């Protein structure tokens, strides 16, 4: 029988093995262990049939139906496993470490693969994820500033300078505004966003500074967990001030490559708050190829929204700092110096 690994050891064990998640595609899509590969024992429809049989006719009928489904695909499971893990070392898991993972682990072991099985893993993992946001405390520092300040570029300059960061927008596949989905992959589920964030936090030294970009609680359709969001609100906020002209230039660099149609669609998402007159001006500017004017209209709206967000949600100290040019490395140096002084 394959060796069984408890849920709390999954991260260290996964550094040497490929994780195979044998739950259904729908379960995997809802949320999975970061880095896990999907190798479903049953399709969504097959799982539903087996579950119904279990409830209505008992475990024996469900087992036979499951065997009927899986028996036809055994060779495919082995071939796909060997493709996903060419070295033959795998960790297999399902929801609680039950029949599905046991069956797949047995099959792959018979095929000569080096198999370990994670027990109780995903259910236990989700408990650990949610506890992480409530129990752990981090030395959070917030990179703030109005739209166009280049906060994401500054965040990565901090990382290059040796600081700890987490790029929440990269995790969320969204930049946080009405324009935030442009050029991004589809967003993860809220559950999987939490999974990825909690796993990244495992690599963070809580005694050292952790830099995050100033965000609303929602980043597109995903939400920051309550415990972590509360820490962000109470953390020092370094509000960087950059001239409007330089911020317009930054927006042209970040968004100027998108089609006028996609930019117009993004403007229309904020039509109610932007106002019909301002929307009309923005659309006309886009049609005329005047991206600077359109960017300026967006800045006017988001500047007001950002000031309101800071006043409404931020309870920690606010440290103002002026930037004279659009230079992420220079801004990072300034932030490190300011944070070293202390509040």
C-alpha positions in Angstrom: 0.0 0.0 0.0 1.2 3.5 -0.7 2.6 5.5 2.2 0.2 8.0 3.7 1.1 11.6 4.4 -1.0 13.8 6.7 -2.4 17.1 5.5 -0.1 19.3 7.5 3.0 17.9 5.7 1.7 18.4 2.1 3.8 21.4 1.3 7.1 19.9 2.2 6.2 16.6 0.5 5.1 18.4 -2.6 8.5 19.8 -3.2 9.7 16.4 -4.4 6.6 15.1 -6.0 3.8 16.0 -8.4 0.4 16.4 -6.7 -2.4 14.6 -8.5 -5.9 15.8 -7.5 -8.3 13.0 -8.4 -11.5 14.9 -7.6 -13.9 16.0 -10.4 -13.0 18.8 -12.7 -15.7 21.0 -11.0 -14.2 20.3 -7.6 -10.7 21.1 -8.9 -11.9 24.4 -10.5 -13.6 25.5 -7.3 -10.3 25.3 -5.5 -7.2 23.0 -5.2 -3.8 22.8 -3.7 -1.5 25.3 -5.4 0.5 23.4 -8.0 -1.7 20.3 -8.0 -2.5 18.7 -11.4 -6.0 17.5 -12.2 -6.4 13.8 -12.8 -10.1 13.1 -12.2 -11.2 9.6 -11.4 -14.8 10.5 -12.4 -16.2 13.2 -14.6 -18.7 15.7 -13.0 -21.6 13.7 -14.4 -20.2 10.3 -13.3 -19.6 11.6 -9.8 -23.2 12.8 -9.6 -24.5 9.4 -10.7 -22.3 7.6 -8.1 -23.3 10.0 -5.4 -27.0 9.5 -6.2 -26.7 5.7 -6.1 -24.9 5.9 -2.8 -27.8 7.9 -1.2 -30.6 5.9 -2.8 -29.3 2.3 -3.1 -26.3 2.1 -0.8 -22.5 1.9 -0.9 -22.3 -1.4 -2.8 -24.3 -0.1 -5.8 -22.3 3.1 -5.8 -19.0 1.1 -5.7 -20.0 -1.1 -8.6 -21.0 1.9 -10.8 -17.8 3.7 -9.9 -15.8 0.6 -10.9 -17.7 0.4 -14.1 -16.7 4.0 -15.0 -13.1 3.8 -13.8 -12.4 0.4 -15.2 -12.7 1.6 -18.7 -10.1 4.3 -18.2 -7.4 2.7 -16.2 -4.8 2.7 -19.0 -5.6 6.4 -19.6 -5.0 7.3 -15.9 -1.6 5.6 -16.0 -0.5 7.2 -19.2 -1.6 10.7 -18.1 0.1 10.3 -14.7 3.4 9.4 -16.4 3.1 12.5 -18.6 2.4 14.7 -15.6 5.1 13.1 -13.5 7.9 11.8 -15.8 10.1 10.9 -12.8 7.3 8.7 -11.5 7.0 10.3 -8.1 3.5 11.4 -7.2 1.2 12.5 -4.3 -2.4 11.5 -4.8 -5.4 13.0 -3.0 -9.1 13.6 -3.1 -11.4 15.4 -0.6 -10.8 13.4 2.6 -8.4 10.6 1.5 -11.2 8.2 0.8 -12.0 5.6 -2.0 -11.1 7.8 -4.9 -7.5 8.5 -3.8 -7.0 5.0 -2.5 -8.1 3.5 -5.8 -5.9 5.8 -7.9 -2.9 5.3 -5.6 -3.2 1.5 -5.8 -3.5 1.6 -9.6 -0.4 3.9 -10.1 1.6 1.8 -7.6 0.8 -1.3 -9.6 2.0 0.5 -12.7 5.4 1.0 -11.1 5.1 4.6 -9.9 6.5 5.9 -6.6 3.2 6.8 -4.9 2.3 8.6 -1.6 -1.2 9.4 -0.6 -2.3 12.5 1.2 -5.0 11.8 3.8 -7.8 14.1 4.6 -5.9 16.7 2.7 -8.2 19.1 0.9 -10.8 19.4 3.7 -8.0 19.8 6.2 -6.1 22.2 3.9 -9.2 24.5 3.7 -9.4 24.6 7.5 -5.7 25.5 7.6 -6.2 28.2 4.9 -9.0 29.9 6.8 -7.1 29.7 10.2 -4.0 31.2 8.6 -5.8 34.5 7.9 -7.3 34.7 11.5 -4.3 33.6 13.6 -1.2 34.8 11.9 0.0 38.4 12.1 2.3 39.9 9.5 4.5 43.1 9.5 2.4 44.6 6.6 3.4 47.8 4.9 1.1 49.2 2.3 2.3 50.9 -1.0 -0.4 53.5 -1.7 -1.1 56.3 -4.1 -3.6 57.4 -6.7 -4.1 55.6 -9.9 -1.2 55.9 -12.3 1.5 56.1 -9.5 3.0 52.8 -10.6 2.4 50.9 -7.4 2.7 47.5 -9.0 6.1 48.4 -10.6 7.2 49.9 -7.2 6.2 46.7 -5.5 8.3 44.6 -7.8 11.2 47.0 -7.4 10.9 46.4 -3.6 11.2 42.7 -4.2 14.3 43.3 -6.4 15.8 45.2 -3.5 15.4 42.2 -1.2 12.1 43.0 0.4 9.2 40.6 0.9 6.1 41.2 -1.3 2.9 39.6 -2.4 1.4 40.8 -5.6 -2.3 40.4 -4.8 -3.4 41.6 -8.2 -1.2 38.9 -9.9 -2.8 36.3 -7.6 -6.3 37.6 -8.5 -5.6 38.0 -12.2 -7.1 41.5 -12.0 -5.8 45.0 -11.5 -8.7 46.0 -9.3 -10.4 48.7 -11.4 -13.0 48.7 -14.1 -10.0 48.3 -16.5 -8.5 45.6 -14.3 -9.4 42.6 -16.4 -7.7 43.9 -19.6 -4.9 41.5 -20.6 -5.5 39.1 -17.7 -6.3 35.4 -17.5 -9.7 34.4 -16.1 -9.9 35.0 -12.4 -9.7 32.1 -9.9 -12.6 31.3 -7.6 -12.6 33.1 -4.2 -11.8 29.8 -2.6 -8.7 29.2 -4.9 -7.5 32.8 -4.4 -7.5 32.1 -0.7 -5.6 28.9 -1.2 -2.9 30.6 -3.2 -2.6 33.5 -0.8 -2.4 31.3 2.3 0.3 29.2 0.6 2.4 32.2 -0.3 2.1 33.5 3.3 3.8 30.2 4.4 6.9 31.5 2.7 6.8 34.9 4.5 8.9 35.7 7.5 6.4 37.4 9.8 9.2 39.4 11.6 10.3 41.1 8.3 8.3 43.7 6.4 5.7 42.4 3.9 4.9 44.9 1.2 1.4 44.9 -0.4 -0.2 47.2 -2.8 -3.2 49.3 -1.5 -6.3 47.4 -2.6 -10.0 47.5 -2.0 -11.4 44.4 -0.3 -12.6 43.2 -3.7 -10.1 42.7 -6.5 -12.4 42.0 -9.4 -14.7 39.2 -8.4 -12.4 37.8 -5.6 -12.3 39.1 -2.0 -9.5 39.4 0.5 -10.2 37.3 3.6 -11.5 39.2 6.6 -8.6 38.6 8.9 -6.0 39.5 6.3 -8.0 42.6 5.2 -8.3 43.8 8.7 -4.5 43.6 9.1 -4.1 45.6 5.8 -6.5 48.3 7.0 -4.5 48.8 10.2 -1.0 48.7 8.6 1.1 51.8 7.8 0.1 53.3 4.4 2.7 55.0 2.4 0.8 57.3 0.1 3.0 58.2 -2.8 2.2 61.5 -4.7 3.1 61.8 -8.3 2.1 64.6 -10.7 -1.0 64.2 -12.8 1.1 64.5 -16.0 3.4 61.6 -15.0 0.4 59.5 -13.9 -1.3 60.0 -17.3 2.0 58.9 -19.0 2.0 55.8 -16.8 -1.6 54.9 -17.8 -0.7 55.3 -21.5 2.1 52.8 -21.0 -0.1 50.4 -19.0 -3.3 50.6 -21.1 -2.4 52.3 -24.4 -1.9 49.0 -26.2 -5.5 47.9 -25.7 -8.1 48.4 -28.4 -10.4 51.5 -28.2 -13.4 49.1 -28.0 -12.1 47.3 -24.9 -11.2 50.6 -23.3 -14.7 52.0 -24.0 -16.3 48.8 -22.6 -14.3 49.4 -19.4 -15.4 53.0 -19.2 -19.0 51.9 -19.6 -18.6 49.7 -16.5 -18.4 52.9 -14.4 -20.9 55.0 -16.4 -23.3 55.5 -13.5 -20.6 56.9 -11.2 -18.6 58.6 -13.9 -21.6 60.5 -15.3 -23.1 60.5 -18.8 -21.3 63.7 -19.8 -17.9 62.4 -18.7 -18.5 59.1 -20.4 -19.4 60.9 -23.6 -16.2 62.9 -23.5 -14.1 59.7 -22.8 -15.7 57.8 -25.7 -15.2 60.7 -28.1 -11.5 61.0 -27.0 -11.0 57.2 -27.6 -12.6 57.5 -31.1 -10.3 60.4 -31.9 -7.3 58.5 -30.7 -6.8 61.0 -27.9 -5.8 58.6 -25.2 -4.3 61.3 -23.0 -7.7 63.0 -22.6 -9.4 59.6 -21.9 -6.8 58.7 -19.3 -7.2 62.1 -17.6 -11.0 61.5 -17.4 -10.3 58.1 -15.8 -7.9 59.8 -13.3 -10.4 62.4 -12.2 -12.8 59.6 -11.3 -10.4 57.3 -9.6 -8.7 60.1 -7.7 -12.0 60.9 -5.9 -12.7 57.2 -5.4 -9.2 56.6 -3.9 -9.5 59.5 -1.4 -12.8 58.2 -0.3 -11.5 54.7 0.1 -8.6 55.8 2.3 -10.9 57.9 4.5 -13.5 55.1 4.7 -11.4 52.0 5.2 -7.9 52.8 6.4 -7.4 53.0 10.2 -3.5 52.9 10.3 -1.0 55.7 10.0 -0.7 57.4 6.7 2.8 58.6 5.6 2.9 61.0 2.6 5.8 61.1 0.2 6.3 63.0 -3.0 7.8 61.4 -6.1 9.4 63.8 -8.6 9.7 61.2 -11.4 8.3 57.9 -12.6 11.1 55.8 -11.3 10.1 52.6 -9.4 13.6 51.8 -8.1 14.0 55.3 -6.7 10.5 55.0 -5.1 11.4 51.7 -3.6 14.5 53.1 -2.0 12.5 55.9 -0.5 9.9 53.5 0.9 12.6 51.3 2.5 14.2 54.3 4.1 10.9 55.6 5.4 9.9 52.2 6.9 13.3 51.8 8.5 12.7 55.0 10.4 9.5 53.7 12.0 6.2 55.4 12.8 
